[in-house]
Structure formats: structure tokens, C-alpha cells
Amino acid sequence: MPDAFSYSTFFEEYSKWKRKIRKKISNWDLPKVIEIFGTALLGVFKDQFLPKKINQDKKSKLSDILKNYSSEIIVDSFIFELFLKKLYKNIKNIKNNEISEFFACVFSWNKHFPRLKREFQKTLLNKFTLTSDFLLNHKSNKISPFVFSYIAEKMLYTDDKIEQPDSGTFFTPESNIKLICYNVLLHYFQNNTDFDKKTLITLVSGLASEKSGRTTKKSNLNSIFDSLKGLKVLDPACGTGKFLLEMCEDLLNLHFILQDSAGVVQNINSIISKILSILHGIDINPSIIFKCKFLLLMKVLQLYLTYSENLSNDELEDRHYLNINSVNDFVHLINSNILIADFIWPQLFSRDFETRKYDIIIGNPPFVRQENIKPSGIAEVKFISQNPKDEKENLNSNYRDSIHDYFTQLYQGKSKISKRSDIYIYFFYMGLLKLKQKGILALITSNSWLNIGFGFRFQEYILKHTLIKAITIYNVKTFKSVDINTITTYLVSPCLSYLRDKKEKQSLSKKVKKSNLVRFINIYDDAYTLLEAGNYHKIFQDIHQYDEKFENISIKEFKQPSCRIRVINQLLLEHFGYKDESSLHYNGTRWENLFFMAPISVFNILNLLGGKLARLVDIVDIKRGITTGINKFFILKHIQPGKDKNSNIIRVRNGFNDVFDIESKFLIPILNTPKLVESPVMNKKELTQSLLYIPDRFSRQELRNYNVFDYITYGENLKLKHPKGTRKNKKLIGVQNVPSLRNKDKWYSLKVNKTNLYADLYIQKIYNDIYKFYINSHRVDPLKLLALNNFYAIKLKHNSNENMQCLLGSLLSFLFPLSIELSARRTFGGGALDTATFDIGNIIVLDPKLLSKKVKQDISIEVDKLIHKQFEAVTHKKWKKQTQNLNALIIRALNLDGINLQSMYQTLEELITQRLSKAKT
């Protein structure tokens, strides 16, 4: 037997030979050709992992089939990705003989480089095998197609020009795929057979546990066999085909389980053909499609061999042993159903595909932020052909706009799709369109839509128009090599009979929403280890075995050995997104914070909203602090008074280290960083910087009479660099040409709204474990202070000492950090929380109108004790000690069932610790 060979050594050798081949045809300037040659050369692997007995037809060798199959896919892939792309971009530079040579090579590549092929095989592939470490549960003479999928993924990224983060392509771990496939199959059989759920759970978990699962009666099996006849499964971003490979294996195993239970023998070739007709895949990248097709063929051959090993010769004869014609049929089915297309750009769809509907849509769409969305693969070829004169920047922008415009028109009146949506949101919308009634969509995506603006619009749509079955999150990162936290979302397309609410344009009725239970499933850390070890059935059973005999709950929690499940009916989940019952506008809710992160006791507090508690937005006006566009120019540090200490001139230094004398009337003290805020009442001496504030009423001519005019002139001649965007670091002359100021006549006059000028207090924007605010109204002259955009300006709608003291009591108590933990976004490294105006408005505060006079007096006493004390981390003992009287007072006043001071401290500590620790895993 050849020596065992490591992955790292293999890829090192593979890359070396790839470079050799590249050098050989470098005159073509088509580097992508190399990948196909390298991939095709891997065909010699076949003798390493396919036992000889597959070659039943002595006249034809499997190697011939694989060679022909590879050639077919090469043509399919590269005519589009290479030849057409090259043709559209440089049509004048391609000579006729070069085109001919290219086609000749594609159709008969093995004739051009026989020496390289032989040497490649001799020096590398003949000694390639895999040790038992890589085979897991597979037998030693077989290799899981997932191993070859892994090889294909590694091959994909040996290309110099392809990088994972830019493409948004991250390949899903096998453990996650299996669990998703089991879940969607269970849903499908629930809706398409007459089996009860308990029996189906046993049947599907039998696929995972390698038990027979043969608890079904022969008389009941027809419904499952019948349901499989019409089943259609789609992966809209199939990549190397991992979901399709898993679904292929599950369906084949299911056939064998059912056959044995029923005592029926079916033709193995017929079964495999039936399964391949079920599976459909789309990807934008032709070379990945090649790998997907190749691996899917290898999968069915391997499954056939695994199955046939357990049969006697007589049984093999009965099952019509695999033959060459069958393999050719498999190839035809794979080629027909695995397509090169852009799922969210329908101009690439065939008419046949446009009309297709699917029972199950599963996959892992790309993780690409909206500003990075651009055409690639076959979409780039097509888009370039339609927009040949566009520069790269315009090309990407036009592609983004065309996608957004298409979906906006498609969903007109039903969903307001944000232009800031990440690319996977469009996969959700298209996937829902392609589902049959009662069909299920299950996608692994970034968790971002749960917690940020564009996701709130998506929330509103799926709450009104789909049945949300479950959202699953893992305590550990699914993609360990990248800084992305992922979730799996399961959505069901409802029956048309459910869409009866005419006021909401065919949305679900309240009765249907109320009866549908949404599950928020948190897979524990140690359970994920079980998942990776192959114990899928245990987690699968934990997820589905709980009592569903309730509809009118607020929220209920189940704790299983491997996971925690929170269940809420869809109607109530929707209500969380509205300000109150009379509101018509859906604001959205940060579902991850509330349903995954927050302790269950938090819902007792939320139930008091509208009673003794209110949202901050109900009692104050909120405005974001000042945005200057260029802080180095507008933020000025005081050096010393001017020549005459009694004059109104102040000497200042800007961020470019230049010094000027400017009139004090054009300078307003600025609160520019939370680091300056040590306690709620700030010392005036701590404000050492001012904002250049020139009211709009001053004309340019009037300003000539002041020193500040010299500073304006200085700014208009300042040499700068573009701060960001495609022109980043390019030269820029004058502050007036900074992008955010460019179109303003009086660029030097910053707009300041009344809330900013007359704020009662300022609340910080970004949080770790200290929650700061600054009381402006306790100053002698509260009007002369502004804050930058890392603060929010707060102005009481009905200002009184009583209202102010109750507000300060809320901000000094557990209510403030608890609200931020529930409302803010986890968008910064290290676990820091970012807030929008919407989040600050959701801060939970005491409603003074519904508190007794005695309670308000006691709160005021505690506030006066605390406002001069230094801010402390909420997890620190010092904060707990200094706020315990105030917190205990508020808990008693609210009559919070099951919540005491210690449990509230524990709740806060768990929230903050979990957030900060998860950011580091």
C-alpha cells in the first residue's frame, strides 16, 4: 500500500504543478484555465477511492466515463466563465487562431500535456491515500465525498485571485448540514404524509443514529413513497454541493429503510435516478459547479457500492447491478439539474427554471454586505455584455441597483426592501417566491438581520406573509476562520387559504399567526461538540420533543440536554415590533438580543410597558449629536486666552496642529468623547475643546470683520485626502470639497437642531460594560454645550424636577444597562454595543405619572446621592453596592414577580459576560 499522504503535502504538490501548467500556457493570459486542467487531472484519483468491482462492463472502463464527463463539464463551465468573459472584455485583442486553439484544448486537453499528466500522476497521485483519521465513520477502502468536497474547496482557493472574504463564500460544516436536512425532511413529511409527528421523528432520527427506524407499518408506507414522487429540492448557492450530497444520502437511506420495512425490492438504478431528479442546484461560479457535479456523481457511486456490499450475488442480480448506461443516465440528470446561474439576478434564468417551484430550498448563500455586492462568475459575463462601457465602480453599482429595483417591483405593496440589505436577504425573498405551498426554506446566514435596520423590514414581511418555524443559533461560531456569527432560519410558505387578511394585502390572518409557534433554538457549546462527533440524532430529538399543546402563551422556555428552546406564537412576536397596540408602523425588534441573549425573567419587566414603565421616546425628544464631516477642522482645543485676557478672543489648536485666534462667540464647548465623562454631573474644567459654530445668519461678507474669516480661508486651501470610499487617500484641496460638505453654500456653517442646543442631558452611543450619560441641566449655563455624534441629545417633552429625577433614577438603575443590552447592536470587535436613535428611544424608564408620591420622593433622594459619583462597570461590585438602594426601591415599586436584587444583578452580569465572551470565541 502506498504511504499515507497528508493534505498539506498534497496541496503543496498540487500548487506546484498548477504553476507548471500555468507557465506552459501563460501566453493565453487565461489563468483560470489552469484550475480546470488541475481539476481534470484529479480524475486519476478515481482508482484510489472507487473499488474495481464497479467496472461490470468489461468493454467500457469507468475511467472513460469520467474522462468524457469531465470534458463535458469543462466545456459547460469555461465557455461561459473564460471564453465569453474574455471575448466581451477584449474582443479586439483575440485572434481567430487563439480562439481555435482554446476550443481545441477544451475538447481534448489530455492530448496537449501527456508528459505533465504522467509526471503529475507518477510523483504525486500514485502515492495519495487517506489515513483512518480522515475517514471518521467510513470504511477504510472508501472516502466520503465530503472529504473530496473539502479538497475541492482547498483547490478553489489555490487560485491567486480568489479570496474567501471578498467573495462572501464560506463552506458549511458537515454537522450543520445534516441537522438542517433532517429538520426540513421532517417538515416535508409532516405536511405530505399521514404519519404522526412522533413516528416521523423516529424515522428521520433513524437516518442520523444509524438505527433502522423501522417502526412503521407496511400499510402506512405508501404515503411516504407517494410523497417522494413529487419532491423537489433546491440549493440556490450550491457551491461544491454539500447540501445536495447530504440530501442525496438521506433520501437513499430513507428508501432502503422503507423498502426493508415494506419487504419491497426496487431497482437500485431507478432509485438513484429518482433521487437525482429530486436534487437541483444553482451557483454563479462555473468552476465550482464543475466540482459540485463531479462530487455528486461520486456520491451516488459510493452510495451504490456501500449498499451493494451487503447483498448476495442473487440479490445483486435482482437489484440490476449498476452498469455503464446507468452512470451515463446519472450524468445526464446531474447536468440537467445543476445549473450555472445567479439566483438573485433572474435575467440568467431559463424559462423552464422560472416556472419551477420547490418543496425544500436549503443552502448557505454568500455573506456579502450591500456595499460589496458585485456581479461575479456568469453574472459578471452577462452584465459586462450588457454594459460594455461601464467602469468597474459603475458596474458594481448598477448591478446592485438592478437587483434592488427588481425585488422592489416584485414585492411592491408587500415589503419595503432596504437598499442596505446584505445579499442573503435577496436569497430569502427569491427563495420564498420559488416555494410551493407548505414548502420550507432553510438558509444559513449571518445573524445581522436579527438586530439591524434592514432586517426589521424583512422581519415585518415574514411575520405577515410566512410561517416562521424556527431560528437556530450556536453558542460557538459555525465558520471558525472568519468573524461571522451565523443562524439557520426556517420559513414556510403558507397555503393560499391562510392569506385572508384583505387589509394587509393577503397577509396571514391573526388566527393563523396565533396558532403558529416560533422556536428560537440555542444549541449549547457542548452539544456542538456532539454534533461534530456525529451524534446528530440526539440533538434532533431534543429540538423536536416538547409539548406543543399551547397557543396563548406569552413566551415559554424548554431546556433540553443539548439546547434551550424558547417558543412564542407569531402574533405576539409581531406585537413586540410595534410601539403600542394602536401603532400602524412596525419598528422592529432585536430578536437576537431579546430571544437568544436575554434571561426569561426579562419578559416580566417588558409586560409592564404601558403601565409603570414607558419607553424613553414617549417622554423625551432624541437627536443624534453633531456630525461635522471633518473633526480635525471643526473641533478646536483651547490653548490659552488671547493677547488681552479680557477680550473675546480664544487661542485654539486644530487637529492639524495649527494655531489660530478665534472669537469666543463662534466657539461652543463640545462633548466629544465619553472618556471625558467620569460622573453624571461633569466639571466645566473638563471641557477643554470647542466646536466651530458659525450661525447661518452670518453672511460671508459680515464674517470678513472677524478673525474667524481667516480660519475659513485657511480651510478652503487646506490639503487633504479623501477619508474613505473608492477615492480613499486621493488628494483633496479644501474642506469645502469634503464629500459631506461639498454641496453646501455655507460649508462652514453646521446645522444644529434645537434639541442639541437645549438638551437636558446627553447619552453615549457605544457601550462596553459602563453606561454613561451627562446631565446638562445641572450646569449654570446649560445652553452653551453641544455633543458630537457619539452622543445623543435628550430633551424632556414636559420638563419638571419630578420628571427629571425619575428619568435620572431610571438611567442610574438596572433599567438603563438592561435596555441597552436588549436594544443595541453587536457590530464592533470585542463585543462593544452600538446604538441608533431607535435603540435609545427603546430604553425602559419609569413613568412618573403612575408612581406614588412617596416612591418619587425616595427615588429623588437616591438620585441626589448618586449623580456626583464616578461611573463604574455594571459587573463590578462597586456599582452593585452604590446602586443597591435605588435598584431595590424600583423592583419593589414595580412588583416584579420572581425578581429580586440579586437575580437582577445576575441577569445583567450574564448578559454582559455572554456578549463579551462570545465576541472572543
Secondary structure, DSSP 4 states (H G I P E B T S, - for coil): -PPP--HHHHHHHHHHHHHHHHHHTGGG--THHHHHHHHHHGGGGHHHHS-GGG---TTS-HHHHHHHHHHHHHHHHHIIIIIIHHHHHSGGG--HHHHHHHHHHHHTGGGT-HHHHHHHHHHTGGG----GGGTTTS-TT---HHHHHHHHHHHHTTSTT--HHHHT--PPPHHHHHHHHHHHHHHHHHHHSS--HHHHHHHHHHHHHTS------GGGHHHHHHHHHS--EEETT-TTTHHHHHHHHHHHHHHHHHHHHHT----HHHHHHHHHHHEEEEES-HHHHHHHHHHHHHHHHHHHHHHHTTS-HHHHHHTT---HHHHHHHHHHHHHHEEE--TT-GGG--HHHHH--EEEEEE------GGG----HHHHHHHHHH-TT--HHHHHHHHHHHHHHHHHHHTTTT----TT--HHHHHHHHHHHTEEEEEEEEEEEEGGGGTSHHHHHHHHHHHHHSEEEEEEEESS-SBTTTTB-EEEEEEEPPPGGG--BGGGTSBPPHHHHHHPEEEEEEE-HHHHHHHHTT-HHHHHHHHH-S----SS-S-EEEE-SSEEEEEEEHHHHHHTTBSSTT--SB----HIIIIIIS-TTHHHHHTTBTTTEEEGGGTEEEEE-B--S-HHHHEEEEEEE-SSTTSSEEEEE-TTS-EEEEEGGGEEEEE--GGG-SSSS--GGG--EEEE---TTS-HHHHTTSTHHHHHHHHHT-EEE--SSTTTT-EEE-GGGSTTTTT-TTTT-----HHHHT-SEEEESEESS---EEESTTSSSTTS-EEBTTEEEEEESS--HHHHHHHHHHHHSTHHHHHHHHHSB--SGGG-EE--HHHHHT-EEE-GGGS-HHHHHHHHHHHHHHTTSPP--TTSHHHHHHHHHHHHHHHHHHT-TT--HHHHHHHHHHHHHHHHHHTT-
